[in-house]
Amino acid sequence: MDYLLTPLAVLPFPTIDPVIVQIGPIAVRWYGLAYVAGIILGWIYARRLVANERLWPTGRAPMTLTDLDDFLLWAAVGIVAGGRIGYVLFYDFASFLANPLSIFAVWTGGMSFHGGFLGTTIAIILFARSRQIPAWTLLDTVAAVVPVGLLFGRLANFINSELWGRPTDVPWAFVFPTGGPEPRHPSQLYEAALEGVVLFVVIWLLIHFGRKLKQPGFIAGTFVAGYAASRIFVEFFREPDAHIGYLSGGWLTMGMLLSLPMLAAGLWAMATAGGRKAASTSGAPS
């Protein structure tokens, strides 16, 4: 497809080195820093939520700050392990079959949000059972802070010039260093705005003005459905993985397919949240 663009219609891609600093073989990258920053800032915000007694059904959170601190390691393992395993299984299974040890090569890149979501969910359920914490309560708490990590992660994708969008002639298009000569949608920034900023604001309003933490599962459902809807929308502008392409009809992508069950599950969690109030208020695990 030919694009009749003037030079002013294409934004210059910022010259940001993906490596922040390198000492010998050790390199600190923006992508890794984004994960660390997202986890730490999310943990700080989660502590504020747990400490705010007015937000919870019984006047106090059904978990302690110590519980939350201990869960931080579980969350990190769930994100990284789930994200890597999910990417290999969903997007690069052929390479895994050829070399099963490639699943441990996290330094080569390749992380799946859907895999990280599943990994973190498993970590939440196991940790909640081990501490006798209502699982829906912990899910709500984590869901409230995940958009922070998504914001940093998508910005890091942009800096790395990866996961760019489809060719376009919109005036805010970029020519990505790894994306060929065509100007493309900055789909990473679309995702940062929707999955990060917009979703965080919506959930913040629901928590602090709607008091939705008093309905266990509503915030978790809002996040899951909100992320899925945002991802499906952005997939119409995002270039599918080259080794997978479109799954059907020249428009369906793997990202859309994996997001559809999330959308259904999120809407279900929101619709049934009111019925869990009594169980979670009593402090019994759910």
Secondary structure in CASP SS format (residue, H / E / C, confidence):
PFRMAT SS
TARGET T0000
AUTHOR 0000-0000-0000
METHOD secondary structure of the structure
MODEL  1
M C 1.00
D C 1.00
Y C 1.00
L C 1.00
L C 1.00
T C 1.00
P H 1.00
L H 1.00
A H 1.00
V E 1.00
L E 1.00
P C 1.00
F C 1.00
P C 1.00
T C 1.00
I C 1.00
D C 1.00
P C 1.00
V E 1.00
I E 1.00
V E 1.00
Q E 1.00
I E 1.00
G C 1.00
P C 1.00
I E 1.00
A E 1.00
V E 1.00
R E 1.00
W H 1.00
Y H 1.00
G H 1.00
L H 1.00
A H 1.00
Y H 1.00
V H 1.00
A H 1.00
G H 1.00
I H 1.00
I H 1.00
L H 1.00
G H 1.00
W H 1.00
I H 1.00
Y H 1.00
A H 1.00
R H 1.00
R H 1.00
L H 1.00
V H 1.00
A H 1.00
N C 1.00
E H 1.00
R H 1.00
L H 1.00
W C 1.00
P C 1.00
T C 1.00
G C 1.00
R C 1.00
A C 1.00
P C 1.00
M C 1.00
T C 1.00
L H 1.00
T H 1.00
D H 1.00
L H 1.00
D H 1.00
D H 1.00
F H 1.00
L H 1.00
L H 1.00
W H 1.00
A H 1.00
A H 1.00
V H 1.00
G H 1.00
I H 1.00
V H 1.00
A H 1.00
G H 1.00
G H 1.00
R H 1.00
I H 1.00
G H 1.00
Y H 1.00
V H 1.00
L H 1.00
F H 1.00
Y H 1.00
D C 1.00
F H 1.00
A H 1.00
S H 1.00
F H 1.00
L H 1.00
A H 1.00
N C 1.00
P H 1.00
L H 1.00
S H 1.00
I H 1.00
F H 1.00
A C 1.00
V H 1.00
W H 1.00
T H 1.00
G C 1.00
G C 1.00
M C 1.00
S C 1.00
F H 1.00
H H 1.00
G H 1.00
G H 1.00
F H 1.00
L H 1.00
G H 1.00
T H 1.00
T H 1.00
I H 1.00
A H 1.00
I H 1.00
I H 1.00
L H 1.00
F H 1.00
A H 1.00
R H 1.00
S H 1.00
R H 1.00
Q C 1.00
I C 1.00
P C 1.00
A H 1.00
W H 1.00
T H 1.00
L H 1.00
L H 1.00
D H 1.00
T H 1.00
V H 1.00
A H 1.00
A H 1.00
V H 1.00
V H 1.00
P H 1.00
V H 1.00
G H 1.00
L H 1.00
L H 1.00
F H 1.00
G H 1.00
R H 1.00
L H 1.00
A H 1.00
N H 1.00
F H 1.00
I H 1.00
N C 1.00
S C 1.00
E C 1.00
L C 1.00
W C 1.00
G E 1.00
R C 1.00
P E 1.00
T C 1.00
D C 1.00
V C 1.00
P C 1.00
W C 1.00
A E 1.00
F E 1.00
V C 1.00
F C 1.00
P C 1.00
T C 1.00
G C 1.00
G C 1.00
P C 1.00
E C 1.00
P C 1.00
R E 1.00
H C 1.00
P C 1.00
S H 1.00
Q H 1.00
L H 1.00
Y H 1.00
E H 1.00
A H 1.00
A H 1.00
L H 1.00
E H 1.00
G H 1.00
V H 1.00
V H 1.00
L H 1.00
F H 1.00
V H 1.00
V H 1.00
I H 1.00
W H 1.00
L H 1.00
L H 1.00
I H 1.00
H H 1.00
F C 1.00
G C 1.00
R C 1.00
K H 1.00
L H 1.00
K H 1.00
Q C 1.00
P C 1.00
G C 1.00
F H 1.00
I H 1.00
A H 1.00
G H 1.00
T H 1.00
F H 1.00
V H 1.00
A H 1.00
G H 1.00
Y H 1.00
A H 1.00
A H 1.00
S H 1.00
R H 1.00
I H 1.00
F H 1.00
V H 1.00
E H 1.00
F C 1.00
F C 1.00
R E 1.00
E C 1.00
P C 1.00
D C 1.00
A C 1.00
H C 1.00
I C 1.00
G C 1.00
Y C 1.00
L C 1.00
S E 1.00
G C 1.00
G C 1.00
W C 1.00
L E 1.00
T C 1.00
M H 1.00
G H 1.00
M H 1.00
L H 1.00
L H 1.00
S H 1.00
L H 1.00
P H 1.00
M H 1.00
L H 1.00
A H 1.00
A H 1.00
G H 1.00
L H 1.00
W H 1.00
A H 1.00
M H 1.00
A H 1.00
T C 1.00
A H 1.00
G H 1.00
G H 1.00
R H 1.00
K H 1.00
A H 1.00
A H 1.00
S H 1.00
T H 1.00
S C 1.00
G C 1.00
A C 1.00
P C 1.00
S C 1.00
END
